[in-house]
Each structure stands twice: as C-alpha cells, then as structure tokens.
Amino acid sequence: MSYLSELRAEVGSRPLLLSAVALLVVNEGKLLLQKRTDNNLWGLPGGYMEPGETPEQSAARELFEETSLRPASPDDLVLLGVVAGEESFYRYPNGDEVYIVSIVYLVKRTTGSLEIRDDEGSALAYMPLGDLPDTTLMMPPNLPILARFLDTLRQSA
C-alpha cells in the first residue's frame, strides 16, 4: 500500500496537503504532456513524493515511471520554482481533495525511448508551446505552472 493510500484510509476524502513534482520536458520547442486515465485530461508528467525521497529523486522516479525517460545527467534537472496555494487545489473524480505543493523542474535533456509505463496515462505527446490544449482539457493544478513557465519564456524572448 502506498503512502497516499495509507493516508486516505485514515482521513477519507478530506483535503490533504501533499508535496509533488511537476516536470517540464521541452524538446525542440515542444512540451511533453501526458493524457491521464482518471479524468482524460492532459497534464505534466510528475506526481507525489514518497517519504524519504528528495525532490530530485522523486522527479527522476516519476519521469521514468510515466514516460520511460530519464534525465540525461543530474544537471539536466533544473529547479524552476514552487507553486502552491488556492490555485493548486484539486478534487479528483473519486472525490479525494488535495492542495498540491508542486516543486517544478525543467528537464533539459533526456535518455530513453518515450513510452507509457504505468496505468496513470493513456497517451504521451510533445505539443508545440504555442499550441497547447485548451485549458478545459488540461489538469487544473498544472495551469498555474504552465502560465508561469510560458510567462518566463515570453519575458526572456
């Protein structure tokens, strides 16, 4: 049983404050997105940290579990910031509620072949940064992350 499953057994669907990693994998002006199986929305690869993990360990684990990719080197995992607060609240289709503290990484280079490794995703796709899915088709807690990332790109251009 996972850490989150153990917590849910104790508290039910009540809101939890959870640490997570979100990964911005950019390749030739395209962003890697994962179509989720629980809500059929597009989102960033990533997920909740496990007890004892560093954020970097969690980022590498989640990237591999969801995409079969690994950071090419430790230097290819670049901390961009932390996103949290009301904008990070989410209610899953099963009713579970969370406030997510997302530790956001840019993944500059990867190794491996892109493929789905777990049952969390039904598709993986690199999408042009200027032509991402409509916000209604995106995982709500990822929206503030994407907005900040795209603003940063616009400001540096």
C-alpha positions in Angstrom: 0.0 0.0 0.0 1.4 3.4 -0.9 1.9 6.3 1.5 -1.0 8.2 0.0 -3.3 5.1 0.1 -2.4 4.7 3.8 -3.3 8.4 4.5 -6.6 8.1 2.6 -7.5 5.1 4.7 -7.3 7.3 7.7 -8.7 10.6 6.6 -11.1 9.7 3.7 -11.5 12.3 1.0 -10.7 15.3 3.2 -8.2 17.8 1.8 -4.6 16.8 2.2 -1.5 19.0 1.7 0.8 17.0 -0.5 4.3 17.6 -1.9 4.7 16.7 -5.6 7.0 17.3 -8.5 6.0 18.6 -11.9 8.2 18.1 -14.9 8.5 20.4 -17.9 10.2 18.3 -20.6 10.9 20.6 -23.5 12.3 19.3 -26.8 12.7 21.5 -29.9 10.0 24.0 -28.8 7.5 21.3 -27.8 6.3 20.3 -24.3 5.7 16.7 -23.2 2.2 16.1 -21.9 0.5 13.0 -20.6 -3.2 12.2 -21.1 -4.4 11.0 -17.8 -6.6 7.9 -17.4 -8.5 9.1 -14.3 -10.0 12.3 -15.8 -9.0 12.1 -19.5 -7.2 15.5 -19.2 -3.7 16.4 -20.4 -1.1 17.2 -17.7 2.6 17.4 -17.0 4.5 14.2 -16.0 5.0 14.2 -12.3 3.5 13.0 -9.1 3.6 12.9 -5.3 6.7 12.5 -3.4 7.2 9.4 -1.3 8.6 9.6 2.3 12.4 9.8 2.4 12.7 11.0 -1.2 14.5 14.2 -2.2 12.6 16.2 -4.8 15.3 15.3 -7.4 14.8 11.6 -6.6 11.1 11.9 -6.9 11.4 13.8 -10.2 13.6 11.2 -11.7 11.4 8.4 -10.5 8.2 10.0 -11.7 9.7 10.8 -15.1 10.7 7.2 -15.6 7.5 5.7 -14.3 5.3 7.8 -16.5 7.4 8.2 -19.7 10.3 5.7 -19.7 12.6 8.7 -19.9 15.4 9.7 -17.5 17.3 13.0 -17.1 20.5 12.6 -19.3 22.5 13.9 -16.3 21.8 15.5 -12.9 22.5 18.9 -14.5 19.6 18.3 -16.9 17.1 18.6 -14.0 16.8 22.3 -13.3 14.7 23.6 -10.4 12.3 26.3 -11.7 10.3 27.0 -8.5 7.5 26.0 -6.3 3.8 26.5 -7.0 1.2 26.2 -4.2 -1.9 27.9 -2.7 -5.6 28.0 -3.6 -4.7 27.7 -7.3 -3.2 24.3 -6.5 -6.4 22.8 -5.0 -7.8 19.8 -6.9 -10.8 17.4 -6.4 -10.2 14.1 -8.1 -13.0 12.3 -9.9 -13.3 9.9 -6.9 -13.9 12.9 -4.5 -10.4 13.0 -2.9 -9.3 16.6 -2.3 -5.7 17.9 -2.3 -3.7 21.1 -2.0 -0.6 20.3 -4.0 2.8 21.9 -3.3 4.4 21.4 -6.7 8.2 21.5 -7.0 8.7 22.3 -10.7 11.6 21.1 -12.7 12.7 21.8 -16.3 14.2 18.7 -17.8 16.7 19.9 -20.4 17.8 16.6 -21.9 16.6 13.0 -21.6 17.7 9.5 -22.4 15.5 6.5 -23.2 12.5 5.9 -25.5 9.2 7.6 -24.9 6.6 5.1 -23.9 3.8 4.7 -21.3 5.0 2.6 -18.3 2.1 2.8 -15.9 -1.7 2.9 -15.8 -1.8 6.7 -15.0 -1.6 7.7 -18.6 -3.2 6.7 -21.9 -1.1 8.9 -24.2 2.2 10.9 -24.3 2.7 13.6 -26.8 5.1 16.5 -27.4 3.0 19.6 -28.2 4.1 22.9 -29.5 4.5 25.5 -26.7 2.4 27.9 -28.8 -0.4 25.4 -29.4 -1.1 23.6 -26.1 -4.5 22.1 -25.5 -7.3 24.4 -24.3 -7.3 25.0 -20.6 -10.5 23.0 -20.3 -8.6 19.9 -21.5 -5.7 20.4 -19.0 -5.2 19.2 -15.4 -6.2 22.2 -13.3 -3.3 22.2 -10.9 -0.9 22.3 -13.9 -2.4 25.5 -15.2 -0.6 27.9 -12.9 2.7 26.0 -13.5 2.2 26.3 -17.3 1.2 30.0 -17.1 4.3 30.9 -15.1 6.6 28.9 -17.4 5.1 30.5 -20.5 5.4 34.0 -19.0 9.0 33.3 -18.2 9.7 32.2 -21.8 7.9 35.3 -23.2 9.9 37.6 -20.9 13.2 36.1 -21.9 12.5 36.3 -25.6 
